[in-house]
Amino acid sequence: MARVISVFLPMWPIDRRQRQAGVTSPPAEGPLIIAGRAGNRRVVTAACPAARDLGLRVGMTVSRAQALVPDLRIEADDAGADTAALERLALWLLQRVAPIVSADPPDGIVIDSTGADHLHGGEAAMLEALAGKLALSGITARLALADSWGAAHALARHGADSVTIVPPGGLDAALAPLPLEALRLPAATVAGLRDLGFEIIGDLMDQPRAPLTRRFGEVLCRSLDQARGLASEPIPPLRPEGLIEIRRAFAEPIAAPETIARYIGKLVLQLCIELTAKGLGVRRLDLLCSRVDNRTEVLRVGLAVPQRDPARLTRLLCDRIVTLDPGLGIEIMTLTATIAEPLVPRQSATSLLEKAAPDLSGLIDTLSNRLGARSVFRFAAVASDVPERAIIRIPPLADTATPGMDAWPDHWPRPARLLPRPEPIETMALLPDHPPRWILWRGVRRHVQCADGPERIFGEWWKRDAEAQAVRDYFRIEDEAGARYWIFRQGDGEDRATGSHRWFLHGMFG
């Protein structure tokens, strides 16, 4: 079943201008509106949050807006620049979210995320990451994920939440309470439906189609069927200039996995020839399979380092054939190097020089494409005394020889397993410097046989004022079964200003 994301950018003309001005430019005085033409009138086509708080609305005449807000800043509408910037944003999302992305002017982007959610840790994690990336870029966005483009478009613009996920098969229940405007109908059609007593989409779902078609034409029923997933609505994929792409059309549709694998090998070989001619290696590879029923099945694989080895690329794609649904057959296969980077030839090591370092990129590529890129990582040390801040996740093949990444502390042992967050425990201990006699963790009492400590760790006062006096005293303890734990007490055991004096378990050794 198809899954589609609609990205609604309600403040796009404003956000684009603010991003273009840059964060280093001094803030301008007064609220901002964008003015355009509606017939012979100058009207507000977009307004910043400050202008909206003052009562200005899209569609209001500029003269009335100026009367309400004397210090109003007005900029001319530039639809061409807005559309061009929207396409650039869509290309940015193409490289990071899913293989099929298209601009949805004037204020949206549509993404076919079918089969791509596992690369991001699931649909909820994918939308959360997408919303975070847009927010960090200074872009206001509302997101919706549904089984059809029409439903996702409607929910992103008229849904109650800023991020909406409709479970597969739940389109009718999600669409029913939405207003008629959510179906992308002409204003005259919406007005005519309201004259007949229709207010929401649910009022139309069970109505006979023939009278509605005779009165309003085919657009009404087609829009309703597309939103409910009963009629197809292909998403034309956006393709940037200079994209390396190999396309193969078949006289007869293909469906057998062996046949698909054979043609994948042929497409990969042609793609590698193109990459070699341009001195590039691929980092992200997309295979688009157009079926006879006008649906597109997609395979996306990523690579840790640039590659143009036909055998490796073919194997990575063929490993994912089981996720393809060819339906009644595939008519067109398109292989695209979505992300390509320069690949400089390197001299391989010989026994006369030095031993070649093991190449782990193949294993990393296999694991990343099976489990998702976010599931494969390694840890690096960071200059911080607070244990949970002393490590960060980095890509598997990232270079750790960068400023800020120091060696692990060696003056005190650190546990092999650090809990995601410290868990509270109950203890009995003599203050201020004695370890506990026993601990109660997750309902199990453990008697302490031996202990070492305390190791005092101070808070990082330069990050938060609350940590100016914060103290933790860490102990290594061992219970009667030989299990060793890393626990700490908040505070120095004497002054309540340094911490609550509660005990926590933070990690386990071995």
Secondary structure, 3 states (H helix, E strand, C coil): CCCEEEEECCCHHHHHHHHHHCCCCCCCCCCEEEEEEECCEEEEEEECHHHHHCCCCCCCEHHHHHHHCCCCEEEECCHHHHHHHHHHHHHHHHCCCCCEEEEECCCEEEEECCCCHHHHCCHHHHHHHHHHHHHHCCCCCEEEEECCHHHHHHHHHHCCCCEEECCCCCHHHHHCCCEHHHHCCCHHHHHHHHHCCCCECHHHHCCCHHHHHHHHCHHHHHHHHHHCCCCCCCCCCCCCCCCEEEEEEEEEEECCHHHHHHHHHHHHHHHHHHHHHHCEEEEEEEEEEEECCCCEEEEEEEEEEEECCHHHHHHHHHCCHHHCCCCCCEEEEEEEEEEEEECCCCCCCCCCCCCCCCCCHHHHHHHHHHHCHHHCCEEEECCCCCHHHCEEEECCCCCCCCCCCCCCCCCCCCCCEEEEEEEEEEEEECCCCCCEEEEEECCEEEEEEEEEEEEEEECCCCCCHHHCCCEEEEEEEEECCCCEEEEEEECCCCCHHHCCCCEEEEEEEC
